[in-house]
Amino acid sequence: MKLLLDECSDRKFAREFVDHEMKTVPQMGWAGVKNNQLLALAEAEFDVFITVDRNLSFQQNLPQFDIAVIVLQAPSNRFAD
């Protein structure tokens, strides 16, 4: 499974998925790309998009994208949380 970790998430989190191919948004060269365009890019290459951006579902029409989106809920975007 190919996973993409949003740039607002702690990149240390990517090391926890040893059985999956995990990339970060900056590794893909997509840092700074807005959510709508980012999801369009992601759906072409990844199966799952992981973020801590709780507003994503309010800002984007997620069903229009052919990618699973996981929104992690934690007190902050730090790996420890």
N, CA, C and O atoms as a MOPAC input file, in Angstrom:
PM7 MOZYME 1SCF
protein

 N      0.84400 1    -1.17300 1     0.00000 1
 C      0.00000 1     0.00000 1     0.00000 1
 C      0.88900 1     1.23600 1     0.00000 1
 O      1.89000 1     1.29200 1     0.71400 1
 N      0.52100 1     2.20800 1    -0.79300 1
 C      1.29200 1     3.44100 1    -0.90300 1
 C      0.60700 1     4.54100 1    -0.09600 1
 O     -0.55400 1     4.87800 1    -0.32900 1
 N      1.36400 1     5.09600 1     0.86600 1
 C      0.83700 1     6.10200 1     1.78000 1
 C      1.56000 1     7.42500 1     1.57700 1
 O      2.76700 1     7.46000 1     1.34000 1
 N      0.80200 1     8.51100 1     1.67300 1
 C      1.37900 1     9.85300 1     1.58700 1
 C      1.08000 1    10.59100 1     2.88100 1
 O     -0.07700 1    10.69400 1     3.29000 1
 N      2.12800 1    11.10700 1     3.52900 1
 C      2.00700 1    11.84800 1     4.77500 1
 C      2.04900 1    13.34100 1     4.48800 1
 O      2.99500 1    13.83900 1     3.87700 1
 N      1.02500 1    14.04800 1     4.93200 1
 C      0.92400 1    15.49000 1     4.70000 1
 C      2.08700 1    16.23300 1     5.34800 1
 O      2.66400 1    15.75900 1     6.32700 1
 N      2.42300 1    17.37600 1     4.81000 1
 C      3.55800 1    18.13500 1     5.32500 1
 C      3.28300 1    18.74800 1     6.69000 1
 O      4.22700 1    19.13000 1     7.38300 1
 N      2.02800 1    18.85600 1     7.10000 1
 C      1.72500 1    19.40700 1     8.42900 1
 C      1.85300 1    18.34200 1     9.51500 1
 O      1.71200 1    18.64700 1    10.70000 1
 N      2.11700 1    17.10100 1     9.12400 1
 C      2.30200 1    16.00900 1    10.07700 1
 C      3.79300 1    15.80100 1    10.32600 1
 O      4.62000 1    16.04500 1     9.44700 1
 N      4.12100 1    15.35300 1    11.52200 1
 C      5.52000 1    15.09600 1    11.86500 1
 C      6.06300 1    13.96400 1    10.99400 1
 O      5.49900 1    12.87000 1    10.97800 1
 N      7.13200 1    14.21500 1    10.28300 1
 C      7.66000 1    13.21600 1     9.34200 1
 C      8.19800 1    11.96900 1    10.03500 1
 O      8.38100 1    10.93700 1     9.38900 1
 N      8.45400 1    12.05100 1    11.34800 1
 C      8.88900 1    10.86700 1    12.10200 1
 C      7.83100 1     9.76900 1    12.05600 1
 O      8.14600 1     8.58600 1    12.18300 1
 N      6.59700 1    10.16200 1    11.87500 1
 C      5.48700 1     9.22300 1    11.79400 1
 C      5.66700 1     8.24900 1    10.62900 1
 O      5.21500 1     7.10600 1    10.70200 1
 N      6.30900 1     8.68300 1     9.58200 1
 C      6.50000 1     7.85600 1     8.39000 1
 C      7.33000 1     6.61100 1     8.69100 1
 O      7.16800 1     5.58700 1     8.02700 1
 N      8.20600 1     6.68400 1     9.67200 1
 C      9.04800 1     5.52900 1    10.01700 1
 C      8.26100 1     4.38700 1    10.65000 1
 O      8.76600 1     3.26700 1    10.72700 1
 N      7.05800 1     4.64100 1    11.09600 1
 C      6.25100 1     3.62300 1    11.76900 1
 C      5.59200 1     2.64500 1    10.80300 1
 O      5.09600 1     1.60200 1    11.22900 1
 N      5.57800 1     2.95800 1     9.52800 1
 C      4.90300 1     2.12800 1     8.53000 1
 C      5.92800 1     1.34000 1     7.71500 1
 O      6.11200 1     1.59500 1     6.52500 1
 N      6.58600 1     0.39300 1     8.35600 1
 C      7.67300 1    -0.34000 1     7.70900 1
 C      7.17300 1    -1.31600 1     6.64600 1
 O      7.92600 1    -1.67100 1     5.73900 1
 N      5.93300 1    -1.75100 1     6.74000 1
 C      5.39900 1    -2.71200 1     5.76700 1
 C      4.70500 1    -2.04800 1     4.57900 1
 O      4.12400 1    -2.73100 1     3.73600 1
 N      4.76500 1    -0.73200 1     4.51400 1
 C      4.10800 1     0.00600 1     3.44100 1
 C      5.08200 1     1.01400 1     2.84700 1
 O      6.06000 1     1.40700 1     3.48200 1
 N      4.80000 1     1.41500 1     1.63900 1
 C      5.60300 1     2.45800 1     1.01200 1
 C      5.05500 1     3.80400 1     1.46100 1
 O      3.94700 1     4.18900 1     1.08700 1
 N      5.83400 1     4.51500 1     2.26300 1
 C      5.39900 1     5.79700 1     2.82100 1
 C      6.30200 1     6.89900 1     2.30400 1
 O      7.52600 1     6.80000 1     2.37800 1
 N      5.69000 1     7.94700 1     1.78100 1
 C      6.40300 1     9.14900 1     1.34500 1
 C      5.76300 1    10.33800 1     2.04600 1
 O      4.60800 1    10.28300 1     2.46800 1
 N      6.53100 1    11.40700 1     2.16200 1
 C      5.98400 1    12.65500 1     2.68500 1
 C      5.74700 1    13.61100 1     1.51900 1
 O      6.32500 1    13.45200 1     0.44400 1
 N      4.90700 1    14.58400 1     1.74300 1
 C      4.62700 1    15.57500 1     0.70500 1
 C      5.92500 1    16.26500 1     0.26000 1
 O      6.13900 1    16.41000 1    -0.94300 1
 N      6.80200 1    16.69800 1     1.18700 1
 C      8.06200 1    17.30700 1     0.73000 1
 C      8.94400 1    16.35000 1    -0.07400 1
 O      9.59900 1    16.77800 1    -1.02400 1
 N      8.97500 1    15.06400 1     0.28600 1
 C      9.76400 1    14.10100 1    -0.48100 1
 C      9.28100 1    14.01900 1    -1.92600 1
 O     10.07600 1    13.76900 1    -2.83200 1
 N      8.01200 1    14.22500 1    -2.14100 1
 C      7.44400 1    14.16800 1    -3.48400 1
 C      7.65300 1    15.47600 1    -4.24000 1
 O      7.34900 1    15.55900 1    -5.43000 1
 N      8.17300 1    16.50300 1    -3.55400 1
 C      8.37000 1    17.80200 1    -4.19100 1
 C      7.09900 1    18.62300 1    -4.24500 1
 O      6.98000 1    19.54500 1    -5.05200 1
 N      6.14600 1    18.28800 1    -3.38500 1
 C      4.84500 1    18.94700 1    -3.39900 1
 C      4.63700 1    19.89600 1    -2.21800 1
 O      3.50500 1    20.30700 1    -1.96400 1
 N      5.68300 1    20.24900 1    -1.50200 1
 C      5.55800 1    21.16300 1    -0.36800 1
 C      4.95200 1    22.48100 1    -0.83200 1
 O      5.34800 1    23.02800 1    -1.86100 1
 N      4.00800 1    22.97800 1    -0.08200 1
 C      3.37300 1    24.24600 1    -0.41300 1
 C      2.20400 1    24.14400 1    -1.37900 1
 O      1.51800 1    25.13600 1    -1.62400 1
 N      1.96600 1    22.96100 1    -1.93200 1
 C      0.83900 1    22.78000 1    -2.85500 1
 C     -0.45700 1    22.80200 1    -2.05500 1
 O     -0.55100 1    22.16000 1    -1.00900 1
 N     -1.44100 1    23.52300 1    -2.53000 1
 C     -2.72700 1    23.63900 1    -1.83000 1
 C     -3.47700 1    22.30900 1    -1.83800 1
 O     -3.26600 1    21.47200 1    -2.71600 1
 N     -4.35000 1    22.12600 1    -0.85600 1
 C     -5.01900 1    20.84400 1    -0.63700 1
 C     -5.72600 1    20.27000 1    -1.85700 1
 O     -5.59400 1    19.07800 1    -2.13500 1
 N     -6.46600 1    21.08100 1    -2.58200 1
 C     -7.21600 1    20.56700 1    -3.72900 1
 C     -6.26700 1    19.97400 1    -4.77200 1
 O     -6.48100 1    18.85900 1    -5.24800 1
 N     -5.23800 1    20.70900 1    -5.11900 1
 C     -4.25900 1    20.22700 1    -6.09400 1
 C     -3.44500 1    19.07000 1    -5.50700 1
 O     -3.10900 1    18.12100 1    -6.21600 1
 N     -3.13000 1    19.15200 1    -4.21400 1
 C     -2.36800 1    18.09400 1    -3.56300 1
 C     -3.12200 1    16.76400 1    -3.59900 1
 O     -2.52800 1    15.72600 1    -3.88800 1
 N     -4.40500 1    16.78700 1    -3.31200 1
 C     -5.20000 1    15.56000 1    -3.34900 1
 C     -5.29400 1    15.00500 1    -4.77000 1
 O     -5.30300 1    13.78900 1    -4.96100 1
 N     -5.36300 1    15.87100 1    -5.74500 1
 C     -5.39300 1    15.42200 1    -7.14000 1
 C     -4.07700 1    14.74800 1    -7.51800 1
 O     -4.07800 1    13.71700 1    -8.19000 1
 N     -2.96100 1    15.32400 1    -7.09300 1
 C     -1.66000 1    14.70800 1    -7.34400 1
 C     -1.53900 1    13.37800 1    -6.60000 1
 O     -1.06800 1    12.38400 1    -7.15200 1
 N     -1.96800 1    13.38000 1    -5.35400 1
 C     -1.84500 1    12.19700 1    -4.50800 1
 C     -2.66000 1    11.02300 1    -5.02700 1
 O     -2.19100 1     9.88500 1    -4.99600 1
 N     -3.86900 1    11.28000 1    -5.50200 1
 C     -4.72300 1    10.17700 1    -5.93700 1
 C     -4.14400 1     9.43700 1    -7.14600 1
 O     -4.47400 1     8.27500 1    -7.38600 1
 N     -3.28800 1    10.11000 1    -7.89500 1
 C     -2.68100 1     9.47700 1    -9.06900 1
 C     -1.56400 1     8.49400 1    -8.69900 1
 O     -1.23000 1     7.60500 1    -9.48300 1
 N     -0.99000 1     8.66000 1    -7.49800 1
 C      0.17400 1     7.84400 1    -7.13900 1
 C      0.05200 1     7.08100 1    -5.82300 1
 O      0.85500 1     6.18800 1    -5.55300 1
 N     -0.94100 1     7.42000 1    -5.00200 1
 C     -1.03200 1     6.83900 1    -3.66000 1
 C     -2.41500 1     6.25100 1    -3.39400 1
 O     -3.39600 1     6.57500 1    -4.06300 1
 N     -2.45400 1     5.37200 1    -2.38800 1
 C     -3.71200 1     4.75900 1    -1.96500 1
 C     -4.34100 1     5.49900 1    -0.79600 1
 O     -5.56400 1     5.54900 1    -0.66800 1
 N     -3.48400 1     6.08300 1     0.07100 1
 C     -3.96200 1     6.72000 1     1.30100 1
 C     -3.20600 1     8.02600 1     1.52500 1
 O     -1.99600 1     8.10600 1     1.31800 1
 N     -3.95100 1     9.04900 1     1.95400 1
 C     -3.38100 1    10.34100 1     2.34100 1
 C     -3.61300 1    10.49700 1     3.83600 1
 O     -4.75000 1    10.41300 1     4.29800 1
 N     -2.53500 1    10.72700 1     4.60300 1
 C     -2.62100 1    10.85300 1     6.05800 1
 C     -2.28300 1    12.28300 1     6.44900 1
 O     -1.27500 1    12.83700 1     6.01000 1
 N     -3.13600 1    12.87300 1     7.27800 1
 C     -2.95200 1    14.26200 1     7.68200 1
 C     -3.43600 1    14.46800 1     9.11300 1
 O     -4.14400 1    13.62600 1     9.66400 1
 N     -3.05200 1    15.58700 1     9.70900 1
 C     -3.59900 1    16.00400 1    10.99800 1
 C     -4.48500 1    17.23200 1    10.81400 1
 O     -4.95200 1    17.81200 1    11.79500 1
 N     -4.71500 1    17.62600 1     9.58600 1
 C     -5.53500 1    18.80000 1     9.24900 1
 C     -7.01600 1    18.46300 1     9.43100 1
 O     -7.65300 1    17.90200 1     8.53900 1
 N     -7.54600 1    18.81400 1    10.59200 1
 C     -8.94500 1    18.50100 1    10.90800 1
 C     -9.94300 1    19.26600 1    10.04900 1
 O    -11.11000 1    18.88300 1     9.97300 1
 N     -9.50800 1    20.32600 1     9.41000 1
 C    -10.40000 1    21.12800 1     8.57700 1
 C    -10.48600 1    20.62900 1     7.13900 1
 O    -11.28500 1    21.14000 1     6.35300 1
 N     -9.68300 1    19.65100 1     6.79300 1
 C     -9.61700 1    19.18800 1     5.41500 1
 C    -10.98900 1    18.78300 1     4.87500 1
 O    -11.34000 1    19.13800 1     3.74900 1
 N    -11.75500 1    18.05500 1     5.65600 1
 C    -13.06600 1    17.59100 1     5.17500 1
 C    -14.05400 1    18.73500 1     4.99900 1
 O    -15.02200 1    18.60000 1     4.25000 1
 N    -13.83200 1    19.85300 1     5.67200 1
 C    -14.69800 1    21.01900 1     5.51400 1
 C    -14.25000 1    21.89100 1     4.34400 1
 O    -15.05000 1    22.62600 1     3.76400 1
 N    -12.96700 1    21.80300 1     4.00400 1
 C    -12.40500 1    22.63500 1     2.94800 1
 C    -12.46400 1    21.98000 1     1.57400 1
 O    -12.45800 1    22.66900 1     0.55400 1
 N    -12.52000 1    20.65500 1     1.54500 1
 C    -12.46200 1    19.93000 1     0.27300 1
 C    -13.64100 1    18.96700 1     0.14800 1
 O    -14.16700 1    18.48800 1     1.15200 1
 N    -14.04100 1    18.69400 1    -1.05700 1
 C    -15.06600 1    17.68500 1    -1.34200 1
 C    -14.33300 1    16.35400 1    -1.50600 1
 O    -14.01800 1    15.94200 1    -2.62300 1
 N    -14.06600 1    15.69100 1    -0.39000 1
 C    -13.22900 1    14.49300 1    -0.40600 1
 C    -13.76200 1    13.36200 1    -1.27100 1
 O    -12.95600 1    12.65300 1    -1.87300 1
 N    -15.08600 1    13.14600 1    -1.37100 1
 C    -15.55700 1    12.04600 1    -2.22600 1
 C    -15.19800 1    12.18600 1    -3.70900 1
 O    -15.25800 1    11.20700 1    -4.45200 1
 N    -14.83000 1    13.38000 1    -4.13900 1
 C    -14.46900 1    13.55000 1    -5.55500 1
 C    -13.09000 1    12.97300 1    -5.86800 1
 O    -12.74100 1    12.80400 1    -7.03700 1
 N    -12.30700 1    12.67200 1    -4.83900 1
 C    -10.96000 1    12.14600 1    -5.03200 1
 C    -10.94800 1    10.64000 1    -4.80800 1
 O    -11.60700 1    10.12900 1    -3.90200 1
 N    -10.19800 1     9.94300 1    -5.63800 1
 C    -10.10600 1     8.48800 1    -5.55800 1
 C     -8.90600 1     8.10400 1    -4.69200 1
 O     -7.96000 1     7.46800 1    -5.15800 1
 N     -8.96800 1     8.50600 1    -3.42300 1
 C     -7.91500 1     8.19900 1    -2.46300 1
 C     -8.54600 1     8.19200 1    -1.07100 1
 O     -9.39800 1     9.02400 1    -0.76000 1
 N     -8.12000 1     7.24900 1    -0.24400 1
 C     -8.58600 1     7.22800 1     1.14700 1
 C     -7.86600 1     8.34300 1     1.90300 1
 O     -6.68100 1     8.59400 1     1.68200 1
 N     -8.59400 1     9.00100 1     2.79100 1
 C     -8.01600 1    10.07300 1     3.59000 1
 C     -8.18500 1     9.72100 1     5.06300 1
 O     -9.29200 1     9.44100 1     5.52300 1
 N     -7.08200 1     9.73700 1     5.79000 1
 C     -7.10000 1     9.49400 1     7.22700 1
 C     -6.70100 1    10.78600 1     7.91900 1
 O     -5.62400 1    11.32900 1     7.67100 1
 N     -7.58000 1    11.27600 1     8.79400 1
 C     -7.29500 1    12.48100 1     9.57500 1
 C     -7.01000 1    12.03600 1    11.00400 1
 O     -7.90300 1    11.55700 1    11.70400 1
 N     -5.77600 1    12.19600 1    11.42700 1
 C     -5.37900 1    11.82200 1    12.77900 1
 C     -5.79800 1    12.91300 1    13.74900 1
 O     -5.59700 1    14.09800 1    13.48400 1
 N     -6.37300 1    12.51900 1    14.85700 1
 C     -6.77200 1    13.49200 1    15.86600 1
 C     -5.86500 1    13.34900 1    17.07400 1
 O     -5.85400 1    12.31500 1    17.74200 1
 N     -5.11000 1    14.39200 1    17.34200 1
 C     -4.16900 1    14.42000 1    18.45700 1
 C     -4.09100 1    15.86300 1    18.96600 1
 O     -4.48200 1    16.79100 1    18.25800 1
 N     -3.59700 1    16.05200 1    20.17100 1
 C     -3.49300 1    17.40800 1    20.70900 1
 C     -2.63300 1    18.34500 1    19.86300 1
 O     -2.85300 1    19.55600 1    19.85700 1
 N     -1.64900 1    17.78400 1    19.14800 1
 C     -0.79900 1    18.58300 1    18.27900 1
 C     -0.31700 1    17.70900 1    17.11900 1
 O     -0.69100 1    16.54100 1    17.02000 1
 N      0.49800 1    18.26900 1    16.26300 1
 C      1.02900 1    17.48200 1    15.14400 1
 C      2.39200 1    16.88100 1    15.48300 1
 O      3.07200 1    16.36000 1    14.59800 1
 N      2.79700 1    16.94800 1    16.74300 1
 C      4.06200 1    16.35200 1    17.17300 1
 C      3.94100 1    14.83700 1    17.21000 1
 O      2.88500 1    14.30400 1    17.55000 1
 N      5.00600 1    14.15000 1    16.86300 1
 C      5.01900 1    12.69000 1    16.84100 1
 C      4.65800 1    12.10700 1    18.21300 1
 O      3.94800 1    11.10400 1    18.28600 1
 N      5.12700 1    12.71100 1    19.27700 1
 C      4.86500 1    12.19800 1    20.62500 1
 C      3.37400 1    12.16000 1    20.95200 1
 O      2.92500 1    11.30200 1    21.71200 1
 N      2.61100 1    13.08700 1    20.38200 1
 C      1.17000 1    13.12600 1    20.64100 1
 C      0.44700 1    12.07500 1    19.81700 1
 O     -0.77500 1    11.95700 1    19.90300 1

